[in-house]
Amino acid sequence: MIERRPGLTFLSHFVLLLGVLIVAFPVYITLVASTQSSIEIAQAVPMSMVPGDNMLETYRVAFFGGETAAGSRIAAAWPMMWVSLVSALIITIGKITISMLSAFAIVYFRFPFRKTVFWMIFVTLMLPVEVRIGPTYEVIASLGMLNTYAGLTIPLMASATATFLFRQFFMTVPDELVEAARMDGAGPMRFFWDILLPLSRTSIAALFVIQFIYGWNQYLWPLLVTTNEDMYPVVMGIKRLISGDAYTEWNVVMATAMLAMLPPAIVVILMQKWFVKGLVDTEK
């Protein structure tokens, strides 16, 4: 019998609603600021919480570039969003592919020092990007991969976390499936493609969302390996719009930030069901 407690129910809903408001309020401020002109933002202290009537013009300048009413020259956001999208997709697909194959080899192949290899991969979790960013940059520069998609993505493809998650999942797959596949004459890659890959769909979906957001939000590594403006991701573009001591078109900055939120938000919304299932499904 389930005991109903109205007070506890109200408290839990109140806490959830408060959390939503705390998270959504900065997004609302960004949206409101993107609909006002830079003069309105600069003169109004505090800034008005009511949306303005400059939304279409602000987003047109932010997305396509051009000159603002204050005379500032704004670079178009869509080429930078394209660079971020391509880089995020390459990083995501590369991470998932490499992690699945490495976990498959560790679980299903018998070779010397198999566990040692796995722990060597797992220990890399203790090395943050900042520790190895200098040697990695030196290698990328010596290979002539600066200002290229390869330089932006290849160093970020390896993922010990994804390898660990796929290994743990593969270890839960019944041995009977392996024996049945072997009796049917399926080779290792046929077993991987026809059995393991379909069983891993929820895990792949969850990792896709996480890794796409990770790749989209990259700032430090692109800051080092890109000097050509054509290869700047959108996160760097937002930083470049903030001019420091010079006049900053805050409405355009906020509009660009809203545009930068859209692709990750769309990915999360479209894959929400699979993402949650991949994280909490007890049958994984």
C-alpha positions in Angstrom: 0.0 0.0 0.0 1.3 3.4 -1.0 0.9 6.1 1.6 0.1 9.5 0.2 1.9 12.4 1.8 0.6 15.8 0.3 3.2 17.8 2.2 6.1 15.7 0.9 4.7 15.8 -2.7 4.4 19.6 -2.5 7.9 19.9 -1.2 9.4 17.7 -3.9 7.6 19.6 -6.7 8.6 22.9 -5.2 12.3 21.9 -5.1 12.1 20.7 -8.7 10.4 23.9 -9.9 12.9 26.0 -8.0 15.7 24.1 -9.7 14.2 24.6 -13.1 13.8 28.3 -12.5 17.5 28.6 -11.4 18.7 26.8 -14.5 16.3 28.6 -16.9 16.7 32.1 -15.6 20.1 32.8 -17.2 18.8 31.4 -20.5 15.8 33.8 -20.3 18.1 36.7 -19.6 20.2 35.8 -22.7 17.0 35.5 -24.8 15.7 38.9 -23.6 19.0 40.6 -24.1 19.2 39.3 -27.7 15.9 41.0 -28.5 17.0 44.4 -27.4 19.4 46.9 -29.0 22.9 47.5 -27.6 21.9 51.0 -26.6 18.9 49.7 -24.6 21.1 47.2 -22.8 23.8 49.8 -22.0 21.5 52.5 -20.8 19.0 50.5 -18.7 20.4 49.6 -15.3 19.2 47.0 -14.4 18.4 45.6 -17.8 14.7 45.3 -18.7 13.2 41.8 -18.3 10.7 42.4 -21.1 11.7 41.3 -24.6 12.4 44.1 -27.0 11.5 44.7 -30.7 15.0 44.3 -32.2 15.0 40.5 -32.3 15.0 39.9 -36.1 17.7 42.4 -36.8 19.9 41.2 -34.0 19.7 37.6 -35.1 20.2 38.5 -38.7 23.4 40.3 -37.9 24.5 37.5 -35.6 23.9 34.7 -38.0 24.8 36.3 -41.3 27.2 39.0 -40.1 27.2 42.6 -41.1 27.3 46.1 -39.6 25.2 47.0 -36.6 23.4 50.3 -35.9 26.4 51.3 -33.7 28.8 50.8 -36.6 30.4 47.6 -35.3 31.4 45.0 -37.9 30.2 41.5 -36.9 31.5 38.2 -38.3 28.8 35.7 -39.4 28.1 33.0 -36.9 27.0 30.3 -39.3 30.5 29.4 -40.6 31.7 29.0 -37.0 28.6 26.9 -36.2 29.4 24.7 -39.2 33.0 24.2 -37.9 31.6 23.3 -34.4 29.1 20.9 -35.9 31.5 19.1 -38.1 34.1 18.9 -35.3 31.5 17.7 -32.7 30.2 15.0 -35.1 33.7 13.7 -35.9 34.7 13.7 -32.3 31.5 11.9 -31.2 31.5 9.3 -34.0 35.3 8.8 -33.6 35.1 8.3 -29.8 32.2 5.9 -30.0 33.8 3.8 -32.8 37.3 3.6 -31.2 35.8 2.9 -27.7 33.5 0.1 -29.0 36.3 -1.6 -30.9 38.8 -1.3 -28.1 36.3 -2.6 -25.5 35.3 -5.4 -28.0 39.0 -6.4 -28.3 39.6 -6.3 -24.5 36.5 -8.4 -23.7 36.4 -11.0 -26.5 40.0 -11.5 -27.5 42.6 -13.4 -25.6 46.0 -11.8 -25.9 49.0 -11.3 -23.6 48.7 -8.5 -21.0 45.0 -7.9 -21.9 44.1 -6.6 -18.4 47.3 -4.5 -18.3 46.2 -2.8 -21.6 42.8 -2.1 -20.2 44.2 -0.6 -17.0 46.7 1.5 -19.1 43.7 2.9 -20.9 41.7 3.5 -17.7 44.7 5.3 -16.0 44.5 8.0 -18.6 41.4 9.3 -16.8 43.8 10.6 -14.2 45.6 12.8 -16.8 43.5 15.9 -17.5 43.7 17.6 -20.9 45.9 20.4 -19.5 48.6 18.0 -18.5 49.1 16.6 -22.0 48.1 19.6 -24.1 51.7 20.8 -24.6 53.1 17.5 -26.1 49.8 17.0 -28.0 50.1 20.4 -29.6 53.8 19.8 -30.5 52.8 16.6 -32.3 49.9 18.2 -34.2 52.1 21.2 -35.2 54.9 18.9 -36.4 52.5 16.9 -38.6 51.2 20.1 -40.2 47.6 19.7 -38.8 47.1 23.2 -37.5 44.0 24.9 -38.8 42.5 21.6 -40.0 39.6 19.5 -38.9 42.0 16.7 -38.3 43.9 18.8 -35.8 40.7 19.9 -34.1 39.3 16.4 -33.7 41.9 13.5 -33.8 43.6 14.4 -30.4 40.1 14.4 -28.7 38.8 11.1 -30.1 40.2 8.7 -27.5 38.0 8.2 -24.5 38.8 5.9 -21.6 35.4 6.6 -20.1 33.5 5.3 -23.1 35.8 2.3 -23.4 35.1 1.5 -19.8 31.4 1.8 -20.2 31.3 -0.4 -23.3 33.6 -3.0 -21.6 31.2 -3.2 -18.6 28.2 -3.6 -21.0 29.9 -6.3 -23.2 30.8 -8.3 -20.0 27.0 -8.6 -19.3 26.3 -10.1 -22.7 25.5 -13.9 -22.2 28.2 -16.3 -23.3 25.5 -18.3 -25.0 25.2 -15.6 -27.7 28.9 -15.9 -28.4 28.7 -19.7 -28.7 25.6 -19.5 -30.9 27.3 -17.0 -33.2 30.4 -19.2 -33.4 28.3 -22.3 -34.2 26.6 -20.4 -37.0 29.9 -19.6 -38.5 29.9 -15.9 -37.7 33.4 -14.3 -37.4 34.4 -11.8 -34.8 33.3 -8.7 -36.8 30.1 -10.4 -37.9 29.3 -11.0 -34.2 30.2 -7.4 -33.4 28.1 -6.0 -36.2 25.0 -8.2 -36.0 24.7 -8.8 -32.2 26.8 -6.4 -30.1 26.0 -3.3 -32.1 22.2 -3.6 -31.9 22.4 -4.5 -28.2 24.4 -1.3 -27.6 22.0 1.2 -29.2 20.9 2.7 -25.9 24.5 3.1 -24.6 25.6 4.5 -28.0 22.7 7.1 -27.8 23.6 8.2 -24.3 27.3 8.6 -25.2 26.4 10.3 -28.4 24.6 13.1 -26.5 27.3 13.5 -23.9 30.2 13.5 -26.5 28.4 15.8 -28.9 28.0 18.4 -26.2 31.6 17.8 -25.2 32.8 18.3 -28.8 30.6 21.3 -29.4 31.7 23.2 -26.3 35.5 22.8 -27.0 37.4 26.1 -26.4 40.9 25.5 -25.1 42.1 23.1 -27.7 40.7 25.0 -30.7 42.2 28.2 -29.2 45.7 26.6 -29.5 45.4 24.8 -32.9 43.6 27.4 -34.9 44.9 30.8 -36.1 42.8 31.0 -39.2 39.4 32.7 -38.6 37.8 30.2 -41.0 38.4 27.4 -38.6 37.2 29.1 -35.4 34.3 27.2 -33.6 31.3 29.2 -32.4 32.5 29.2 -28.8 35.6 31.1 -29.8 33.4 33.4 -31.9 31.4 34.3 -28.9 34.6 35.2 -27.0 35.9 37.3 -29.9 32.7 39.3 -29.8 33.4 40.5 -26.3 35.9 43.2 -27.0 37.2 43.9 -23.5 37.8 47.7 -23.1 36.2 48.4 -26.5 32.5 48.8 -27.2 30.7 45.4 -27.0 27.5 44.7 -28.9 26.0 42.7 -26.0 22.7 42.0 -27.9 24.7 40.3 -30.7 26.8 38.4 -28.2 23.6 37.1 -26.6 22.0 36.2 -29.9 25.1 34.3 -30.9 25.0 32.5 -27.6 21.4 31.5 -28.2 22.3 30.3 -31.6 25.1 28.2 -30.2 22.7 26.6 -27.7 20.4 25.4 -30.4 22.3 22.3 -31.9 23.1 20.7 -28.5 19.5 21.4 -27.3 18.1 19.8 -30.5 20.3 16.7 -30.0 19.2 16.4 -26.4 15.5 16.8 -27.3 15.5 14.4 -30.2 17.5 11.7 -28.3 16.1 12.3 -24.8 14.3 9.0 -24.7 17.3 7.0 -25.8 19.6 9.0 -23.6 17.6 8.3 -20.4 17.2 4.7 -21.3 20.9 4.3 -22.0 21.7 5.7 -18.5 19.1 3.9 -16.4 18.0 0.8 -18.3 18.6 -2.2 -16.0 18.7 -4.6 -19.0 21.9 -3.1 -20.4 
